[in-house]
Amino acid sequence: MEFSIKAVAPEKLKCDCVAVAIFAASKLSTAAQALDRASKGRISAILKQGDFSAKPGSSLMLYDLAGVASKRVLLVGFVATDAEREFNRTRLRAIGERILREVPGSAWASDQQYREADIAIDFREDVPPLPQSAIDRIVALMRAEGMSAKVSSIHVNGWFGDYNKLGMTTTLMHEVFAIDLDADRE
């Protein structure tokens, strides 16, 4: 299975599948709007019929959508619009900056610039190891802000919501690829 990300008009992309975001209240992402225009409103019609609910992690595969070069179009539910995601990123950054001020020796994880929906505070990877009390303080600050917090061997990760990597991966594999990771584990 190969995945790639390309900056091209989504309706002109000749590939096996194009994935586009649908936000809460059936708000189309920019890419979904382009596919909707190319298909003469087919995506909007599907949403109006109630055939897809744009809940986080939900998906619907469409086949042979007229006016679209891709064989399939995958609608993927997202909870937040671009503006909401920007607001959340700003909020996460402010919380992270507070943690860095209040927990001496902590730092942003080296891959923080690539994170969309969480923050990672380094306590051991690129900084001298911090004591357990500092790690506990990072977790407490995140939780005081209403975040979920998870301690790894090198970072404390914090995010809003009750999702996690395993749960989202399991959902993706089941809904998009019809693979049951629990059954296929053996």
ChimeraX commands (.cxc) that place a marker at each C-alpha (Angstrom):
marker #1 position 0.00,0.00,0.00 radius 0.5
marker #1 position 1.45,3.39,-1.01 radius 0.5
marker #1 position 0.37,6.83,0.14 radius 0.5
marker #1 position 1.46,10.19,-1.23 radius 0.5
marker #1 position 0.56,13.81,-0.72 radius 0.5
marker #1 position 0.44,16.08,-3.76 radius 0.5
marker #1 position -0.39,19.73,-4.34 radius 0.5
marker #1 position -2.70,19.41,-7.33 radius 0.5
marker #1 position -6.34,20.09,-8.13 radius 0.5
marker #1 position -8.00,17.07,-6.44 radius 0.5
marker #1 position -10.54,16.56,-9.22 radius 0.5
marker #1 position -7.70,16.13,-11.76 radius 0.5
marker #1 position -5.60,13.70,-9.75 radius 0.5
marker #1 position -5.49,10.30,-11.49 radius 0.5
marker #1 position -5.00,7.79,-8.70 radius 0.5
marker #1 position -6.75,4.98,-6.87 radius 0.5
marker #1 position -8.18,7.19,-4.13 radius 0.5
marker #1 position -8.39,10.85,-3.10 radius 0.5
marker #1 position -9.23,11.53,0.56 radius 0.5
marker #1 position -10.97,14.78,1.51 radius 0.5
marker #1 position -12.15,16.24,4.80 radius 0.5
marker #1 position -15.76,16.85,5.72 radius 0.5
marker #1 position -16.19,18.90,8.89 radius 0.5
marker #1 position -18.97,18.92,11.46 radius 0.5
marker #1 position -22.35,20.12,10.14 radius 0.5
marker #1 position -21.35,18.75,6.70 radius 0.5
marker #1 position -19.02,21.67,5.94 radius 0.5
marker #1 position -16.82,20.77,2.98 radius 0.5
marker #1 position -13.06,21.31,3.06 radius 0.5
marker #1 position -11.52,23.24,0.17 radius 0.5
marker #1 position -10.56,19.99,-1.59 radius 0.5
marker #1 position -14.05,18.53,-1.03 radius 0.5
marker #1 position -15.59,21.70,-2.47 radius 0.5
marker #1 position -13.48,21.28,-5.62 radius 0.5
marker #1 position -14.61,17.66,-6.01 radius 0.5
marker #1 position -18.21,18.68,-5.33 radius 0.5
marker #1 position -18.05,21.31,-8.10 radius 0.5
marker #1 position -16.43,18.83,-10.50 radius 0.5
marker #1 position -19.11,16.22,-9.75 radius 0.5
marker #1 position -21.93,18.78,-10.11 radius 0.5
marker #1 position -22.90,18.69,-6.44 radius 0.5
marker #1 position -22.82,14.94,-5.90 radius 0.5
marker #1 position -20.98,15.14,-2.56 radius 0.5
marker #1 position -23.40,17.78,-1.25 radius 0.5
marker #1 position -26.32,15.61,-2.34 radius 0.5
marker #1 position -24.91,12.59,-0.49 radius 0.5
marker #1 position -24.50,14.68,2.65 radius 0.5
marker #1 position -28.05,16.09,2.38 radius 0.5
marker #1 position -29.44,12.55,2.06 radius 0.5
marker #1 position -27.79,11.68,5.36 radius 0.5
marker #1 position -25.61,8.96,3.85 radius 0.5
marker #1 position -22.55,10.30,5.68 radius 0.5
marker #1 position -22.18,11.80,9.13 radius 0.5
marker #1 position -19.06,13.92,9.48 radius 0.5
marker #1 position -18.03,12.62,12.88 radius 0.5
marker #1 position -14.33,12.39,13.67 radius 0.5
marker #1 position -12.95,9.14,12.27 radius 0.5
marker #1 position -16.00,8.38,10.13 radius 0.5
marker #1 position -15.51,7.71,6.44 radius 0.5
marker #1 position -17.42,6.90,3.28 radius 0.5
marker #1 position -15.89,5.59,0.05 radius 0.5
marker #1 position -17.41,6.86,-3.20 radius 0.5
marker #1 position -16.71,5.09,-6.47 radius 0.5
marker #1 position -16.53,6.46,-10.03 radius 0.5
marker #1 position -17.62,9.99,-9.14 radius 0.5
marker #1 position -18.48,11.76,-12.42 radius 0.5
marker #1 position -16.11,14.62,-13.21 radius 0.5
marker #1 position -13.39,13.32,-10.89 radius 0.5
marker #1 position -10.29,11.59,-12.28 radius 0.5
marker #1 position -9.64,9.40,-9.22 radius 0.5
marker #1 position -11.23,5.93,-9.15 radius 0.5
marker #1 position -12.42,6.52,-5.58 radius 0.5
marker #1 position -13.07,9.46,-3.28 radius 0.5
marker #1 position -12.83,8.91,0.46 radius 0.5
marker #1 position -14.85,11.31,2.58 radius 0.5
marker #1 position -13.31,11.56,6.05 radius 0.5
marker #1 position -15.07,13.17,8.99 radius 0.5
marker #1 position -13.22,15.81,10.95 radius 0.5
marker #1 position -14.42,17.64,14.00 radius 0.5
marker #1 position -12.84,21.03,13.29 radius 0.5
marker #1 position -12.68,23.49,10.42 radius 0.5
marker #1 position -9.40,25.16,9.39 radius 0.5
marker #1 position -10.22,28.19,11.57 radius 0.5
marker #1 position -11.04,25.98,14.55 radius 0.5
marker #1 position -7.84,23.98,14.05 radius 0.5
marker #1 position -5.81,27.23,13.95 radius 0.5
marker #1 position -7.48,28.34,17.19 radius 0.5
marker #1 position -6.63,24.98,18.78 radius 0.5
marker #1 position -3.01,25.15,17.56 radius 0.5
marker #1 position -2.68,28.61,19.12 radius 0.5
marker #1 position -4.16,27.33,22.37 radius 0.5
marker #1 position -1.85,24.30,22.40 radius 0.5
marker #1 position 1.16,26.52,21.76 radius 0.5
marker #1 position 0.22,28.82,24.66 radius 0.5
marker #1 position -0.12,25.85,27.02 radius 0.5
marker #1 position 3.23,24.48,25.84 radius 0.5
marker #1 position 4.93,27.84,26.38 radius 0.5
marker #1 position 3.50,27.96,29.92 radius 0.5
marker #1 position 4.87,24.47,30.62 radius 0.5
marker #1 position 8.33,25.47,29.33 radius 0.5
marker #1 position 8.29,28.52,31.64 radius 0.5
marker #1 position 7.13,26.57,34.69 radius 0.5
marker #1 position 9.20,23.39,34.26 radius 0.5
marker #1 position 12.88,24.31,33.99 radius 0.5
marker #1 position 14.88,22.11,31.65 radius 0.5
marker #1 position 11.89,21.01,29.56 radius 0.5
marker #1 position 11.77,21.81,25.84 radius 0.5
marker #1 position 9.59,21.37,22.79 radius 0.5
marker #1 position 10.06,17.94,21.20 radius 0.5
marker #1 position 12.23,18.19,18.10 radius 0.5
marker #1 position 9.29,17.08,15.91 radius 0.5
marker #1 position 6.77,19.57,17.40 radius 0.5
marker #1 position 6.65,21.59,14.19 radius 0.5
marker #1 position 5.06,18.60,12.44 radius 0.5
marker #1 position 2.33,18.07,15.04 radius 0.5
marker #1 position -1.22,19.09,14.21 radius 0.5
marker #1 position -3.35,18.17,17.19 radius 0.5
marker #1 position -1.04,17.70,20.16 radius 0.5
marker #1 position 2.03,19.02,21.90 radius 0.5
marker #1 position 5.07,17.02,22.91 radius 0.5
marker #1 position 7.28,18.27,25.72 radius 0.5
marker #1 position 10.77,16.78,25.78 radius 0.5
marker #1 position 12.07,15.65,29.15 radius 0.5
marker #1 position 14.83,13.27,28.06 radius 0.5
marker #1 position 15.49,13.06,24.30 radius 0.5
marker #1 position 17.38,16.28,23.52 radius 0.5
marker #1 position 17.61,17.69,27.04 radius 0.5
marker #1 position 19.31,16.30,30.15 radius 0.5
marker #1 position 16.88,13.89,31.86 radius 0.5
marker #1 position 14.41,15.60,34.16 radius 0.5
marker #1 position 13.39,14.16,37.53 radius 0.5
marker #1 position 10.04,12.37,37.90 radius 0.5
marker #1 position 8.66,15.37,39.80 radius 0.5
marker #1 position 9.18,17.56,36.70 radius 0.5
marker #1 position 7.46,14.99,34.48 radius 0.5
marker #1 position 4.57,14.84,36.95 radius 0.5
marker #1 position 4.36,18.65,36.86 radius 0.5
marker #1 position 4.13,18.65,33.04 radius 0.5
marker #1 position 1.30,16.11,33.21 radius 0.5
marker #1 position -0.49,18.11,35.92 radius 0.5
marker #1 position -0.26,21.35,33.91 radius 0.5
marker #1 position -1.69,19.64,30.83 radius 0.5
marker #1 position -4.54,18.05,32.76 radius 0.5
marker #1 position -5.32,21.35,34.51 radius 0.5
marker #1 position -5.95,22.76,31.01 radius 0.5
marker #1 position -8.37,19.92,30.23 radius 0.5
marker #1 position -5.91,17.96,28.11 radius 0.5
marker #1 position -5.26,14.24,27.95 radius 0.5
marker #1 position -1.63,13.51,28.79 radius 0.5
marker #1 position 0.54,10.49,28.05 radius 0.5
marker #1 position 4.11,9.96,29.21 radius 0.5
marker #1 position 6.43,8.16,26.80 radius 0.5
marker #1 position 10.07,7.32,27.40 radius 0.5
marker #1 position 11.20,10.78,26.17 radius 0.5
marker #1 position 8.17,13.13,25.95 radius 0.5
marker #1 position 4.92,14.03,27.58 radius 0.5
marker #1 position 2.26,14.28,24.86 radius 0.5
marker #1 position -0.85,16.35,25.46 radius 0.5
marker #1 position -4.03,16.76,23.40 radius 0.5
marker #1 position -7.68,17.65,23.72 radius 0.5
marker #1 position -10.13,14.76,23.45 radius 0.5
marker #1 position -10.17,11.11,24.39 radius 0.5
marker #1 position -8.65,9.63,21.23 radius 0.5
marker #1 position -5.30,7.85,20.98 radius 0.5
marker #1 position -3.03,6.48,18.25 radius 0.5
marker #1 position -4.10,2.87,18.59 radius 0.5
marker #1 position -7.80,3.69,18.62 radius 0.5
marker #1 position -7.59,5.97,15.59 radius 0.5
marker #1 position -5.38,3.53,13.66 radius 0.5
marker #1 position -7.79,0.69,14.44 radius 0.5
marker #1 position -10.74,2.82,13.26 radius 0.5
marker #1 position -8.94,3.87,10.07 radius 0.5
marker #1 position -7.93,0.33,9.15 radius 0.5
marker #1 position -11.43,-1.02,9.83 radius 0.5
marker #1 position -13.44,1.74,8.13 radius 0.5
marker #1 position -11.19,2.47,5.17 radius 0.5
marker #1 position -9.46,-0.83,4.46 radius 0.5
marker #1 position -11.88,-3.36,6.04 radius 0.5
marker #1 position -9.04,-4.76,8.14 radius 0.5
marker #1 position -9.72,-5.87,11.71 radius 0.5
marker #1 position -6.37,-5.34,13.43 radius 0.5
marker #1 position -7.40,-7.41,16.46 radius 0.5
marker #1 position -8.37,-10.40,14.29 radius 0.5
marker #1 position -5.33,-10.00,12.00 radius 0.5
marker #1 position -2.88,-9.73,14.91 radius 0.5
marker #1 position -2.42,-13.48,15.06 radius 0.5
marker link #1:1,2 radius 0.2
marker link #1:2,3 radius 0.2
marker link #1:3,4 radius 0.2
marker link #1:4,5 radius 0.2
marker link #1:5,6 radius 0.2
marker link #1:6,7 radius 0.2
marker link #1:7,8 radius 0.2
marker link #1:8,9 radius 0.2
marker link #1:9,10 radius 0.2
marker link #1:10,11 radius 0.2
marker link #1:11,12 radius 0.2
marker link #1:12,13 radius 0.2
marker link #1:13,14 radius 0.2
marker link #1:14,15 radius 0.2
marker link #1:15,16 radius 0.2
marker link #1:16,17 radius 0.2
marker link #1:17,18 radius 0.2
marker link #1:18,19 radius 0.2
marker link #1:19,20 radius 0.2
marker link #1:20,21 radius 0.2
marker link #1:21,22 radius 0.2
marker link #1:22,23 radius 0.2
marker link #1:23,24 radius 0.2
marker link #1:24,25 radius 0.2
marker link #1:25,26 radius 0.2
marker link #1:26,27 radius 0.2
marker link #1:27,28 radius 0.2
marker link #1:28,29 radius 0.2
marker link #1:29,30 radius 0.2
marker link #1:30,31 radius 0.2
marker link #1:31,32 radius 0.2
marker link #1:32,33 radius 0.2
marker link #1:33,34 radius 0.2
marker link #1:34,35 radius 0.2
marker link #1:35,36 radius 0.2
marker link #1:36,37 radius 0.2
marker link #1:37,38 radius 0.2
marker link #1:38,39 radius 0.2
marker link #1:39,40 radius 0.2
marker link #1:40,41 radius 0.2
marker link #1:41,42 radius 0.2
marker link #1:42,43 radius 0.2
marker link #1:43,44 radius 0.2
marker link #1:44,45 radius 0.2
marker link #1:45,46 radius 0.2
marker link #1:46,47 radius 0.2
marker link #1:47,48 radius 0.2
marker link #1:48,49 radius 0.2
marker link #1:49,50 radius 0.2
marker link #1:50,51 radius 0.2
marker link #1:51,52 radius 0.2
marker link #1:52,53 radius 0.2
marker link #1:53,54 radius 0.2
marker link #1:54,55 radius 0.2
marker link #1:55,56 radius 0.2
marker link #1:56,57 radius 0.2
marker link #1:57,58 radius 0.2
marker link #1:58,59 radius 0.2
marker link #1:59,60 radius 0.2
marker link #1:60,61 radius 0.2
marker link #1:61,62 radius 0.2
marker link #1:62,63 radius 0.2
marker link #1:63,64 radius 0.2
marker link #1:64,65 radius 0.2
marker link #1:65,66 radius 0.2
marker link #1:66,67 radius 0.2
marker link #1:67,68 radius 0.2
marker link #1:68,69 radius 0.2
marker link #1:69,70 radius 0.2
marker link #1:70,71 radius 0.2
marker link #1:71,72 radius 0.2
marker link #1:72,73 radius 0.2
marker link #1:73,74 radius 0.2
marker link #1:74,75 radius 0.2
marker link #1:75,76 radius 0.2
marker link #1:76,77 radius 0.2
marker link #1:77,78 radius 0.2
marker link #1:78,79 radius 0.2
marker link #1:79,80 radius 0.2
marker link #1:80,81 radius 0.2
marker link #1:81,82 radius 0.2
marker link #1:82,83 radius 0.2
marker link #1:83,84 radius 0.2
marker link #1:84,85 radius 0.2
marker link #1:85,86 radius 0.2
marker link #1:86,87 radius 0.2
marker link #1:87,88 radius 0.2
marker link #1:88,89 radius 0.2
marker link #1:89,90 radius 0.2
marker link #1:90,91 radius 0.2
marker link #1:91,92 radius 0.2
marker link #1:92,93 radius 0.2
marker link #1:93,94 radius 0.2
marker link #1:94,95 radius 0.2
marker link #1:95,96 radius 0.2
marker link #1:96,97 radius 0.2
marker link #1:97,98 radius 0.2
marker link #1:98,99 radius 0.2
marker link #1:99,100 radius 0.2
marker link #1:100,101 radius 0.2
marker link #1:101,102 radius 0.2
marker link #1:102,103 radius 0.2
marker link #1:103,104 radius 0.2
marker link #1:104,105 radius 0.2
marker link #1:105,106 radius 0.2
marker link #1:106,107 radius 0.2
marker link #1:107,108 radius 0.2
marker link #1:108,109 radius 0.2
marker link #1:109,110 radius 0.2
marker link #1:110,111 radius 0.2
marker link #1:111,112 radius 0.2
marker link #1:112,113 radius 0.2
marker link #1:113,114 radius 0.2
marker link #1:114,115 radius 0.2
marker link #1:115,116 radius 0.2
marker link #1:116,117 radius 0.2
marker link #1:117,118 radius 0.2
marker link #1:118,119 radius 0.2
marker link #1:119,120 radius 0.2
marker link #1:120,121 radius 0.2
marker link #1:121,122 radius 0.2
marker link #1:122,123 radius 0.2
marker link #1:123,124 radius 0.2
marker link #1:124,125 radius 0.2
marker link #1:125,126 radius 0.2
marker link #1:126,127 radius 0.2
marker link #1:127,128 radius 0.2
marker link #1:128,129 radius 0.2
marker link #1:129,130 radius 0.2
marker link #1:130,131 radius 0.2
marker link #1:131,132 radius 0.2
marker link #1:132,133 radius 0.2
marker link #1:133,134 radius 0.2
marker link #1:134,135 radius 0.2
marker link #1:135,136 radius 0.2
marker link #1:136,137 radius 0.2
marker link #1:137,138 radius 0.2
marker link #1:138,139 radius 0.2
marker link #1:139,140 radius 0.2
marker link #1:140,141 radius 0.2
marker link #1:141,142 radius 0.2
marker link #1:142,143 radius 0.2
marker link #1:143,144 radius 0.2
marker link #1:144,145 radius 0.2
marker link #1:145,146 radius 0.2
marker link #1:146,147 radius 0.2
marker link #1:147,148 radius 0.2
marker link #1:148,149 radius 0.2
marker link #1:149,150 radius 0.2
marker link #1:150,151 radius 0.2
marker link #1:151,152 radius 0.2
marker link #1:152,153 radius 0.2
marker link #1:153,154 radius 0.2
marker link #1:154,155 radius 0.2
marker link #1:155,156 radius 0.2
marker link #1:156,157 radius 0.2
marker link #1:157,158 radius 0.2
marker link #1:158,159 radius 0.2
marker link #1:159,160 radius 0.2
marker link #1:160,161 radius 0.2
marker link #1:161,162 radius 0.2
marker link #1:162,163 radius 0.2
marker link #1:163,164 radius 0.2
marker link #1:164,165 radius 0.2
marker link #1:165,166 radius 0.2
marker link #1:166,167 radius 0.2
marker link #1:167,168 radius 0.2
marker link #1:168,169 radius 0.2
marker link #1:169,170 radius 0.2
marker link #1:170,171 radius 0.2
marker link #1:171,172 radius 0.2
marker link #1:172,173 radius 0.2
marker link #1:173,174 radius 0.2
marker link #1:174,175 radius 0.2
marker link #1:175,176 radius 0.2
marker link #1:176,177 radius 0.2
marker link #1:177,178 radius 0.2
marker link #1:178,179 radius 0.2
marker link #1:179,180 radius 0.2
marker link #1:180,181 radius 0.2
marker link #1:181,182 radius 0.2
marker link #1:182,183 radius 0.2
marker link #1:183,184 radius 0.2
marker link #1:184,185 radius 0.2
marker link #1:185,186 radius 0.2
view
